[in-house]
């Protein structure tokens, strides 16, 4: 009796490693919208494993120029709130977001990795209130670190085929996801 071998589909990391450069850059831009960052990661392919990709992503994120950071921040959106958030919380957050954007000139970014839905609102409000006291240069550094954490979580989710951590305004990275995120 002969059995037919089931072809093994390439992993998400293998697809990222072997994709044409333009496709890899486009995929990486969904994790962090910095062309410099995405091109740098693409040029260092192939990555033997996820930890190697994440280490390279971190290093590239630490090297973002002010213009690269501005480009990445411009593509971000506000963190989503749980659907059952009451109206007063939306009002408080809207006011806090407006104050933040007026002070720093870009959207507030924060990685909510590992937080339950019930903790999200308090964490976002505490984070924005705390960060409003930063001077602009200090806040750019904090925002850059949050972007690095977001990019890391988005890459992990995309390569593992799971959802992403937080404030992603983008769908999971196209072309490197094995299965849709659980609902």
N, C-alpha and C positions, 0 to 999 in steps of 0.2 A: 504494500500500500504506500502510495506516495502522498506526502502532505505538501501543501503549497506554503511556502514561507511568506509570512505577512511582512511586507516591506516596512522598515522602520522609518518613520518620518524624521526629518532632521529636527534637532532641538531649536528652540528659539535663538539660543546663542550661536549655534551653527549658521542659522539663517542670517543673523546679523553679521557674522564673520565673513560670509560668502556673498552677501548682497552687493550689487554694484554700488560704487561710492555714493552716487547721488541718492540712491534709495536708503543706504545706511544713514547718511546725513539727515534725510527727511525723517526717518524713524527716530533718530536721536533728538532732533529738534522738538519732538513731542514730549520729551522728558525734561529738556531745558532749552529754551529758545535763544541759544547763543550759537551763531554760526561758527565762531572760533572754537568753542567747546566741542561741537558736533564734528567739525572737520578734524580736530586733533584726535578725538577718539576713533574716528574712522581711519585715520592715517596710521594708527598703531595696531590695527587688526592684524592677525586674529588674536582673540583672547582665549586662553586655554580653559578658563572657568569664570564663574560669576565673581568670585572675590577679586580676580585680576582686573575684570572690567570695572568693578566698583572702585578699586584703588586708582585706576587710570582716570575714572570720572571725577573722583575727589581731587586728584592732583590738578586736573584741567580746570576744575571749578575754583580751586584756590588761586589759580593764575588768571582769573578773569580781570580784564582791564576795566576801568570805569565805564568805557563805552560798551563793552561786552555785558557788564552788569546792567546798564541802562536798557540794552536790547532785551535781555532776559526778563527784567522786571516789567517791561512794557507789555509782555505777552501774558502775564499772570492775571488771574482774577481773584476776587475775594473768596475767602474760605466759605464753603457752603454751610448752612445751618441745618440742623435736623428739621424735618418737616413739621413736627409738632411744636416748634418754638413759638412762644407767645408774641403778640404784637409789640409789647413794650420792649422786649429784647431786640427785635428788629429795629426799633426806633433808636435804642441805645447804641447798637452796633453801627447803624447808619451814621449817627453823629460822630462816633469814634473813628470810623473809616474816613469821614470827611475831614476831621481834624488831622488825622495822620497824613492823608494825601496833601492837605494844604501845607503842612509842616515840612514834609519830605519830598513831595513831588512825584511820588509813585505809590502804587497799590501796596497795601499791607500783605506780607507773605508770612506764613507760618506752617510748619509741618505738624500735622496732627497724628502722626504715626503712633499706633498703639493706644490711642484714646478711644474710649467708648463714646457713643453718641451723647450720653447724658453728661459727659465731661467737656464736650466740645465748646459749648457756649461759654462756660466759665473760663476755660483755658484761653480762648480767643480774646475775651474781654480783658482778662488779667494781662495777657501778652501785649495787647495794644496799649493799654493804660501804662504799663511799665515802660514800653518802648517810646512812648511819646515824650518821655523825659530825656531821651538820648539826644546828643548833639548830632547834626547831620552826618558827619563822618563816621561816628560810632554806629549810627543806625545803618549806614550803608554796609558796614562790616557784618552787623547782625543779619541784615536782609540777605547778604551774600551767603552767609552760613545757612540760613533757612532755605535758600535756593539750592544749595549743595545737598542738603538733607532731602529736599523734595525730589531732586534729580536722582539721587541714590535710590529712594523708595520707588520712584516711577520706573527706573531701570530694573530694579529687582522684580517689581510686579510684572513688567513686560516680559522679562526673560523667563520668569517662573510661570507665566500665564495666569497670574492672580491679579486682583485689583490693585490700585495704587493707594498710597497712604493718606492723601490729604487734600490739599487745595488744588489738585489738578483740575484745570479748566478744560483739559483736553481729554479725549478718550485714550484708553491705553494705547501704547505705541503700535501702529499698524505694521503688519508684516513680520512681527516677531512674537506674536502671542499664540500659544498652543491652543488655549480654550478660552471661552468668554469668562469674565469674572463671575463669581457666585453672586446671586441676588439675595 
